[in-house]
Amino acid sequence: MDLNKNEFFQYKFTFNLIKSMENRFFSWRISNDVNQRYRFPSPPFFKDEKGKITLKDYKKENIDSLDQTLVDRSSKQPDQFNAEWDISDLSSCLKKSIGLRNQYINLNEYFNNHTIKLRRYPSAGAMYSVHTYLYINKVKGLLSGLYYYNVDQENLILLSEKISHEKFQSLFAISLGENTAFSLFFVADLEFTFYKYGALAYKLALIESGHMTQNIQLVTTQLGKNSLPTCAFYADRVENFLNIDKKKYQHCIYSMLAG
C-alpha cells in the first residue's frame, strides 16, 4: 500500500478535520454555543426480555471502597468549588491517577532499545500521545503559573508565571468563579501516533484523554475535592497560551477544572 496516496495517512486531511471541529472564540459566540432546545435519549427498547439478568453485587465485600468513590464521583460547577488544594494534594492526585505504574516495556533494536514506562491508564500502543499542562491558580506551596507535567520524570516544569484572572477567564466559555485551584489542559500530540494509526490517531487521543480525566476525577473524589471535565474552552486562545499554536501536530482536546 502506498501511504502517500492514502488519504487516511495524509495529515493535511486530519489537520483540517480537527481544526474544523475546534471551539474557537468567534465561532463559539456565533454558532458553537450550546443549543438549549434538545431532548434526552431513552434506553433502547427490546421486545423480548426473557434473557434479562438482574445484576447484583456478588463481590461487594471486595469493592466497597471503589464502589463508594464511583457513587460519590460527580462533576461540580466552579461556583460549587469549596475545597483548598496544597502541593501534597496535587502531587498525590497526579501520581495516583495518571502517574507511573513501576512497570516497563523494553523495546528491541528497531526502536533503539527504548524503554516505555507504563502509566496508570490505557493508551494506544503505549505511546502516550496526550500531554498534560496545568495552570496553577491557587495551590498552597506552589507558585502560580503554567506548568507541564513530565510523567516519566515525575515532576512539574514551570513554563510561564502567573497571569491575571481576566486572562485566565478569557480561555474559557464558562465562568471560573473565585475558587478554581487549577486547570488541566490535555494536548494530543499526533506527530508519532499518526504514522502508526493514520487518522485513527485523533480518535485514540480523545479516548485516552477520557481515561485520564476519569482517573483524575476519581482520585479527586477520594481526596474530598471537586472537579469539572469540560470542553468549554477556546482552542485558539488555549493553544496560544500553551505556546503550541504553531505546532501542527499538537491540539488541545480536553480540559478539567478543580477546586
N, C-alpha and C positions, 0 to 999 in steps of 0.2 A: 504493500500500500504506500503510495506517495503522499506523505503527510503534508507536503507543500501545496497539494491540490485539494486537500480535505478541509472543508470549512470548519469542521469540528475542532481541528487543530490550528486554526488561524486565529491568533489572539486579537486581531483587529475586530473580528466579529464579536468575540466575547466582551472585549473592552466597550464597544458601542452598546451592547446589550446591557451591561452593568450600568453605564452612565445614563442610559435612558430610564432606568428604574430608581436611581438615587433621589433622595429627598433633597432638593436644593431650595435655598431661601425664597427666591422669587416664585418658582413653580409651586412650592408648597402654599404660598399665600394665594396664588391664583387658582390652582386646580388640585393640589395634592392634599388639602386639608381633609380631615375625616368627614365622610358623608354621614349625616345624622339620621337619614332615612334608611334603615336596614332592619333585617329580621334575624333572629337566631335560628340555627338549624335544629331540627328534631332528630332523635335517634332513628336509624333505619328500621323499617317495619318488616318483620318476617312472618309470613302467614302460618308456617308450620314451626311451632316452638316445642315439639316433642323432645328434641335433643337438648333442651335447655338445662344447664348445670348451674346450680346456685353455689357461688364461691364462698368459702369460709376461711377463717384464719387458722389453718391447720397447724402452722408453726408459730403461733402467736408469741409463745414464750421466748423465741429467739430474735424477734424483730420488733419488740415493743418500742425500743428507743428510736429506731429508724421510723417506725410507723408514726410515732408522735411527731417527729420532725416533719414528715411528709404531710401530716394533718395540719400542723401549725404553719407550714410554708404558705406565704401569701405575698402578693405584691402590694406595697403601700405607696400612696401618693406622697410626694415630697413634703406637703404640708402636714403629713402624719408622722414624719420622721421625728423621733423624740429620744434617740439614743446617742450617747457620746462615744467616739472612737478614739483609741490611742494606738501607738505604733505596734504594741503587742497584739491588739485585736486584729489590725490589718495584716500583720505578718502571719498570724495563725490562719486567718481567712484565706489568704492567697496560697500558702503552703499546703493546707489541708484540702483545698478544693481543686486547684489547677497546678499544684507543685509536682515534685518528683516522687516516684514510687520506689526508688532504690532498686530498680530492675533495669537491665540493659539488653540491647541487641548489638552484637558485634558483626559488622558487615564485612564482606570479602574485599579482595584487592581491587575489583572493579569500582568499588565505592571508596577507594583509598583507605581501606580498613577503618572506616568511620564507625564510631560507637554512638548509638542512639540511647539517650537517657529517657526512659519511658515516664510518662506523666499519668495523672490520675483521671484522665478522661480519654475517650476514643478519638482517634484521628486517622484519616485515610492513609494507609501505608506508613503509619507512624512518622509522617512528615511534618506534622505540627505547623500548618500553614497560617495559623491565626496568631497574630501578635497582640499583646495586651499593653495598652497605655493607660495611665492613671493621671487624672488631675486631682491633686490633694487640695482640699479647701479648708477643712477643719479636722485635723487628726493630731492629737496631742503627741508631742515628741518628734514630729516630722515637719520639716519646712514646707510651706505651701508652694505648689508649683506643679509642672508637668513631669511625669516620670515614665520610664519604660521598665517593664518587669522582665528581667533577664532570668528566665526559669532555670536554665542549665546552671547558671552561676548562683542562683537563689539570692538575687539582690535587686534593688531598685536603683535605676540610674536617673539622676536629675537632668532633665533636658532644658528646662527654662523655668524661670521663677514666677512668682505669683502674678496673676492678672486680676483686674478689677472684677467685682461681682457682676457688673453690667456686661463685661465682655464674656464672662463665663456663661451668663444667662443667654447671650446672643447666639450661643452654639446650639440652643435647644428651642423647640417649638412649644414646650410646656414650661410652666413656672417651676423654678428650682426651690423656691422658698428660702428660708434663712438657715435651715438646719441640715443641708446636704453636706455630708462629711467629705465625700469624694465621688468622682465619676470614673467609670471604666469605659474605655473605647477599644473595641475589638476590630483589628485590622487584618483583612485577608491579604496575604502575600502570595500571589499566584505564579511567581517567577519560576518556581521549580515544579510545583504540582501540575501546572498547565501542560508541561511537556510530558507528563506521565498520563494524565487523565483527560486532557483536552478541555472542552467547555464544561465537562462534568466537574472540574476543579472548583468552580464557583459554587455550585450546589453543595459540594462536600465541605467547603469552608463555612457556608451558612449552617450546616448541620453541626459542624464542630463547635462553632460559637454558641450554639444552643446547648450542647453538652456542657460547655464551660460555665455558662451563666446559670444553668440548673444546679451544678455543683456549688457554685458560689452562693446562690440563694439558699441552698440547704444548710451550708455552713453558717451563713449569716443568721439564719433562723436559730440554729443551735447556740449561737453567741448572744441571742436575745436582741439582735439588731434588726433594722428594716432595710429593704431594698426594692428597687423597681427596674426590671429589664425594660428597655424602651428603644424603639426606632424613631422616636420623635426628636431627631436631631437633624441639623442641616449638614449634609455630607460635604458640600463645598467649603463651608466655614470650618468644620471639624478637621478636614484633611489639610486645609491651610494652616490651622492651629498646630496640628501634629507635624507639619512640615513634610508631608508625603504627597502633596497635591501634584508634584512634578514626577512622581514615581508611578509609571503607568501600570505596574503590576499590583499596586497596593490600593486597597479600597476599604474604608471604614464601613462595616456591615451591621454592627450592633453596638449597643451601649447599655450601661447599667448605672443607676444612681444608688447611693447608700447613705443612711443616716440613722 
